[in-house]
């Protein structure tokens, strides 16, 4: 079996394969590292009960590298475990007994500490919110091993009916409004399934009881704006711009509808990510990693009209607080815009779907649309970044032109000025 002294350097450099594999420490027998196909690195300790070759082999999971285990901390823990095993104890068996008595609260905390190493911060924040607002209030005090599928079905119905709905203050200006609903219930049960899959892996429960529980159909992504609704949106933006709508919020909304980008990608956009010469946003990070977004003429017009704040590297910085904080007033501004446009059921994310729907109606192929929206592998998407005249650009220009015509009228400048 492969071996090397486990240090931060050797752990970070361990290659990922197409299956789990182990790298054993060359200095402390029984101390090792498990590397998963997803790249997760977990410290383990292996020993025999009672000693000798006839003793049953047990493996103890110490923890995931970096959360918070370092190689030195894991080595010290492995020495403790091996010492206990040499005295005839069974640390893995004792840990399994303790975990089988674990409550859902404790399981969720363990999952957040050890089971989310590969998740992006934005996804982790969403998971944490669903755990704190829905899972813990309804299931937290129950023992994870005592739950059954009837409990999960009841949980699904309770979240859907609004049993966990709250409206609370979160600081001086913050406010958390949790409404529940079928979509929230479906997505939260999906997260619960991931938590219980982790629990099976860790020996907390014998099976994933969430698997097989029928959820509500999640149809959140089906809403998109017709050309008439885009026209209504454009009229609302022009009216509210004259009435003093925050210009940053107005610009973000226009960029969302012209590019099909995600809300966070535009809100957190940095000036050095804009390539005006090539007509591209070169995002350093997104939900799918690094990616390039083609800027059609209407999107470029919005960006070139913006004033650059010398205090911040962000295109849309917060008006107060740290220079690294982005603009926070988009949700409130969107409420005004969609109310004026008569689009009360439209979310900001639906602007992304609308971009795609205009592309489909214009005859763009699904691979091109997927590339424009970042649905393909990030590395593949980046191959388009250096092309100045590609099918992606033609598709983006077509979509931008169609949306601008509906949003502003055929005889108007993309920013609402008469052309």
LOLO-609618 format. One record per residue (C-alpha): x, y, z. Coordinates in steps of 0.05 Angstrom, whole numbers, padded with zeros to 5 digits, always signed. Example, Ala and Ser with C-alpha at 12.3 -4.5 7.8 and 13.67 -1.06 7.14 Angstrom:
REM residues 2
+00246-00090+00156/+00273-00021+00143/
END
This chain:
REM residues 419
+00000+00000+00000/+00025+00071-00014/+00055+00106+00045/+00088+00172+00063/+00095+00216+00124/+00029+00252+00129/+00041+00327+00129/+00000+00385+00102/+00041+00382+00038/+00033+00308+00025/-00042+00311+00044/-00055+00369-00003/-00015+00337-00059/-00050+00269-00055/-00081+00254-00123/-00155+00240-00132/-00174+00174-00164/-00238+00143-00191/-00250+00107-00125/-00232+00114-00051/-00159+00100-00036/-00114+00104+00026/-00047+00136+00038/-00016+00107+00102/+00033+00144+00146/+00104+00117+00141/+00121+00134+00213/+00059+00115+00254/+00030+00047+00236/-00046+00049+00231/-00051+00124+00217/-00076+00141+00147/-00113+00186+00100/-00174+00166+00057/-00181+00204-00009/-00250+00202-00042/-00264+00211-00116/-00294+00280-00098/-00228+00301-00068/-00247+00296+00005/-00189+00278+00050/-00206+00243+00115/-00158+00222+00170/-00168+00151+00195/-00137+00103+00246/-00137+00027+00237/-00124-00024+00292/-00139-00096+00314/-00181-00111+00375/-00142-00152+00425/-00078-00146+00385/-00046-00199+00341/-00064-00220+00271/-00127-00257+00293/-00159-00195+00322/-00216-00162+00284/-00194-00101+00245/-00230-00036+00262/-00224+00032+00228/-00236+00096+00266/-00254+00160+00227/-00217+00218+00259/-00242+00276+00216/-00238+00314+00151/-00173+00349+00134/-00178+00423+00147/-00245+00423+00185/-00212+00431+00235/-00163+00373+00233/-00091+00385+00212/-00042+00329+00200/-00008+00341+00267/-00074+00342+00305/-00098+00279+00270/-00031+00244+00286/-00039+00261+00360/-00110+00234+00360/-00087+00171+00324/-00035+00159+00379/-00090+00165+00431/-00135+00116+00395/-00079+00065+00383/-00060+00070+00456/-00131+00054+00477/-00134-00004+00428/-00068-00031+00457/-00102-00032+00526/-00158-00076+00498/-00209-00021+00486/-00250-00011+00423/-00252+00064+00407/-00291+00054+00342/-00343+00011+00375/-00352+00061+00432/-00358+00119+00382/-00411+00080+00343/-00452+00070+00406/-00447+00144+00422/-00468+00163+00352/-00528+00117+00352/-00553+00158+00411/-00541+00223+00373/-00599+00272+00365/-00616+00305+00299/-00589+00371+00328/-00522+00337+00341/-00523+00302+00273/-00535+00368+00237/-00477+00401+00274/-00432+00343+00257/-00454+00347+00184/-00439+00422+00180/-00371+00411+00213/-00348+00350+00174/-00395+00334+00117/-00393+00398+00076/-00319+00405+00059/-00333+00407-00016/-00392+00456-00014/-00386+00528-00034/-00398+00581+00020/-00463+00605-00012/-00491+00534-00013/-00468+00522+00058/-00503+00586+00081/-00568+00561+00049/-00560+00493+00081/-00547+00525+00149/-00610+00568+00142/-00654+00507+00126/-00624+00468+00184/-00634+00524+00235/-00703+00547+00210/-00736+00480+00193/-00698+00417+00211/-00677+00433+00282/-00743+00464+00305/-00784+00403+00283/-00736+00344+00289/-00676+00369+00329/-00691+00336+00397/-00707+00268+00367/-00654+00213+00363/-00632+00205+00291/-00633+00129+00297/-00705+00130+00322/-00734+00168+00262/-00773+00131+00207/-00803+00149+00140/-00869+00168+00172/-00831+00222+00211/-00800+00248+00147/-00868+00251+00112/-00897+00288+00171/-00838+00336+00170/-00850+00349+00095/-00923+00366+00108/-00907+00410+00168/-00857+00453+00130/-00904+00457+00070/-00962+00481+00114/-00920+00536+00146/-00910+00506+00215/-00839+00534+00216/-00858+00603+00190/-00826+00660+00229/-00813+00735+00221/-00756+00756+00266/-00705+00812+00271/-00632+00793+00258/-00594+00853+00283/-00606+00928+00278/-00631+00927+00206/-00636+00853+00189/-00700+00812+00185/-00711+00739+00171/-00778+00720+00140/-00789+00645+00135/-00854+00625+00102/-00847+00551+00087/-00887+00524+00028/-00883+00463-00017/-00819+00485-00053/-00783+00498+00013/-00807+00432+00041/-00782+00393-00020/-00714+00426-00020/-00706+00418+00056/-00723+00344+00053/-00671+00339-00003/-00619+00368+00045/-00643+00321+00100/-00630+00263+00052/-00559+00287+00044/-00550+00292+00119/-00576+00221+00130/-00532+00195+00074/-00474+00224+00113/-00502+00192+00177/-00502+00124+00144/-00429+00134+00123/-00411+00152+00194/-00448+00095+00226/-00499+00139+00261/-00559+00104+00228/-00564+00038+00190/-00602+00065+00130/-00623+00130+00096/-00696+00135+00116/-00706+00197+00072/-00695+00157+00009/-00762+00137-00021/-00803+00192+00012/-00844+00225-00043/-00836+00300-00046/-00876+00356-00077/-00861+00373-00149/-00812+00432-00148/-00833+00475-00207/-00796+00538-00186/-00756+00543-00251/-00814+00545-00299/-00832+00620-00294/-00806+00664-00349/-00827+00731-00377/-00864+00739-00443/-00843+00796-00490/-00904+00835-00465/-00881+00825-00393/-00811+00846-00411/-00842+00909-00441/-00880+00921-00376/-00815+00911-00337/-00779+00961-00381/-00834+01013-00372/-00832+01003-00296/-00756+01012-00295/-00760+01076-00336/-00815+01105-00291/-00779+01086-00227/-00712+01112-00253/-00745+01180-00261/-00774+01174-00191/-00706+01161-00159/-00698+01085-00159/-00629+01067-00133/-00585+01068-00196/-00544+01009-00173/-00606+00966-00164/-00632+00988-00232/-00566+00971-00266/-00562+00902-00232/-00633+00885-00255/-00616+00905-00326/-00553+00863-00325/-00590+00803-00299/-00640+00805-00355/-00589+00821-00410/-00538+00768-00391/-00577+00712-00356/-00525+00715-00300/-00540+00694-00229/-00557+00747-00178/-00495+00735-00136/-00450+00738-00198/-00473+00809-00213/-00479+00834-00142/-00407+00812-00126/-00377+00832-00193/-00308+00864-00191/-00282+00915-00240/-00222+00872-00258/-00270+00817-00280/-00298+00861-00336/-00261+00855-00403/-00291+00913-00442/-00246+00901-00502/-00266+00828-00510/-00338+00840-00486/-00334+00789-00430/-00344+00781-00356/-00287+00736-00333/-00314+00713-00265/-00261+00686-00217/-00313+00646-00180/-00386+00627-00188/-00433+00570-00171/-00397+00528-00225/-00327+00556-00213/-00290+00602-00260/-00331+00622-00320/-00338+00673-00376/-00403+00710-00392/-00411+00742-00460/-00432+00815-00458/-00480+00835-00512/-00485+00910-00532/-00542+00927-00484/-00504+00896-00426/-00440+00934-00445/-00480+00999-00448/-00503+00988-00376/-00433+00974-00351/-00400+01032-00388/-00451+01080-00357/-00431+01062-00286/-00389+01107-00241/-00329+01074-00209/-00320+01083-00134/-00245+01090-00120/-00254+01062-00050/-00277+00993-00073/-00258+00941-00125/-00331+00922-00130/-00375+00947-00187/-00434+00952-00138/-00404+00967-00069/-00446+00978-00006/-00459+01050+00010/-00433+01040+00081/-00390+00992+00119/-00329+00953+00095/-00301+00966+00025/-00308+00891+00011/-00384+00892+00023/-00429+00891-00038/-00494+00929-00050/-00550+00902-00005/-00612+00938-00029/-00631+00896-00090/-00688+00856-00059/-00724+00918-00034/-00716+00953-00101/-00741+00891-00139/-00804+00891-00097/-00819+00962-00122/-00802+00945-00194/-00843+00882-00199/-00903+00914-00164/-00901+00972-00214/-00895+00923-00272/-00952+00879-00247/-00906+00819-00240/-00917+00801-00167/-00900+00727-00178/-00834+00739-00213/-00769+00728-00176/-00702+00758-00194/-00678+00688-00215/-00735+00685-00265/-00698+00738-00306/-00646+00684-00319/-00700+00637-00343/-00728+00692-00387/-00660+00702-00420/-00658+00627-00436/-00730+00627-00462/-00715+00685-00510/-00654+00646-00535/-00695+00583-00546/-00749+00622-00584/-00694+00652-00628/-00668+00584-00648/-00605+00580-00607/-00582+00508-00594/-00585+00478-00524/-00508+00471-00520/-00500+00545-00536/-00553+00565-00485/-00522+00519-00433/-00454+00552-00446/-00484+00622-00441/-00516+00606-00374/-00457+00567-00346/-00493+00500-00344/-00435+00463-00376/-00369+00443-00344/-00331+00506-00323/-00268+00486-00361/-00308+00476-00424/-00342+00543-00416/-00274+00577-00410/-00255+00552-00480/-00303+00603-00508/-00273+00661-00469/-00220+00681-00521/-00267+00680-00581/-00288+00748-00605/-00337+00723-00657/-00368+00657-00637/-00437+00624-00637/-00442+00643-00564/-00432+00717-00580/-00483+00714-00637/-00533+00681-00591/-00521+00731-00535/-00527+00790-00583/-00592+00763-00610/-00621+00753-00540/-00597+00822-00518/-00628+00855-00579/-00695+00820-00569/-00698+00836-00495/-00677+00909-00506/-00731+00917-00558/-00784+00891-00510/-00755+00925-00449/-00743+00994-00478/-00782+00997-00544/-00752+00991-00613/-00736+01065-00619/-00700+01072-00552/-00628+01069-00529/-00612+01010-00483/-00608+01056-00423/-00676+01086-00436/-00652+01147-00475/-00685+01163-00541/-00640+01140-00598/
END
